[in-house]
Each structure stands twice: as structure tokens, then as C-alpha cells.
Amino acid sequence: MSLKQLHFTVSQYQDFLVDIAEDFVRKLHSLGARKLSITGLVPIGCLPLERATNIFGDHACNEKYNRVALQFNAKLENMISKLNKELPQLKALSANAYEIVNDIITRPSFYGMFSLFVLTTYISILCDTSYYGILCVALLFRWL
């Protein structure tokens, strides 16, 4: 159990992260930023590691983690809406990466891909996803 787990529930940790993001947006605004695109979480329960270790769930996505990502994204969107009203001339928007990535996961053939579990296996093998992350995933999509 990590130290953060001893101090926060999942909801409290989400609030903690959203507060950090809010402080950062306020700082950017004070420095003159007026147009921002803020991206939330992707379906974290579908990350290659989560699927590979979900042996009792037939290597499917971990929906519990995906619900946490959706809850966090909703809190982030509420913060963005609040700051757009509070901060003069701020035009911040929420870039919904969750839905885009989830659509690729649930309909890989629509995007010209084969089995997503095979794809995530390639990603795990070819990329150190903890370091290269989404960039490597994007490159693999282009190669396949």
C-alpha cells in the first residue's frame, strides 16, 4: 500500500489532482494564457498492463479503473467550466481523449486494426509504455 493510499480515497485523490490542475490553469492565466486545451484520462483499465494481468477477466479491460477515469474526467470538466466563468477571457476546453481511445478499443476493425489484445501485446513488447506512452502507441497505429 502506497503512502497516498493511506491518506486519500480514490475520490479524494481525484479532487487533489483536479485542485493541482486548477492551480496550474490559474497560474497560466496569470501569465497571460487565454486559450487552453486540457486532456483528461484515457480508459486506464484498458492499458496493456491492465489487460495482460486481467487473467480472470479473459484479458478484457478493467472496468473499475475505467469508471475511475470517467469520474476524474467529469470532475476535470466541471473545473474547466468553473474557470471559464471565473477567469476573464479564458477559453479552456476539455479534449475528450477517453471517448476517442475507447472507440478505437471497442471498434478496432473500424480503424483498420485487428484484435486489440494482439495490438496491446505488440505495444507492450515493442514499447516501454511506461516511458514512451501514447507516442509509441500512435506510431504503432501508423505502422499497422
Secondary structure as the mmCIF struct_conf table of DSSP 4:
data_model
#
loop_
_struct_conf.conf_type_id
_struct_conf.id
_struct_conf.beg_label_comp_id
_struct_conf.beg_label_asym_id
_struct_conf.beg_label_seq_id
_struct_conf.end_label_comp_id
_struct_conf.end_label_asym_id
_struct_conf.end_label_seq_id
HELX_RH_AL_P HELX_RH_AL_P1 LEU A 3 HIS A 7
HELX_RH_AL_P HELX_RH_AL_P2 VAL A 10 SER A 30
TURN_TY1_P TURN_TY1_P1 LEU A 31 GLY A 32
STRN STRN1 LYS A 35 THR A 39
HELX_RH_3T_P HELX_RH_3T_P1 ILE A 44 CYS A 46
BEND BEND1 LEU A 47 LEU A 47
HELX_RH_AL_P HELX_RH_AL_P3 PRO A 48 THR A 53
HELX_RH_3T_P HELX_RH_3T_P2 ILE A 55 GLY A 57
TURN_TY1_P TURN_TY1_P2 ASP A 58 HIS A 59
HELX_RH_AL_P HELX_RH_AL_P4 GLU A 63 GLU A 86
BEND BEND2 LEU A 87 LEU A 87
TURN_TY1_P TURN_TY1_P3 PRO A 88 GLN A 89
STRN STRN2 LYS A 91 ALA A 95
HELX_RH_AL_P HELX_RH_AL_P5 ALA A 97 THR A 106
HELX_RH_3T_P HELX_RH_3T_P3 PRO A 108 TYR A 111
TURN_TY1_P TURN_TY1_P4 GLY A 112 GLY A 112
HELX_RH_AL_P HELX_RH_AL_P6 LEU A 116 LEU A 126
BEND BEND3 CYS A 127 CYS A 127
TURN_TY1_P TURN_TY1_P5 THR A 129 TYR A 132
HELX_RH_AL_P HELX_RH_AL_P7 GLY A 133 TRP A 143
#
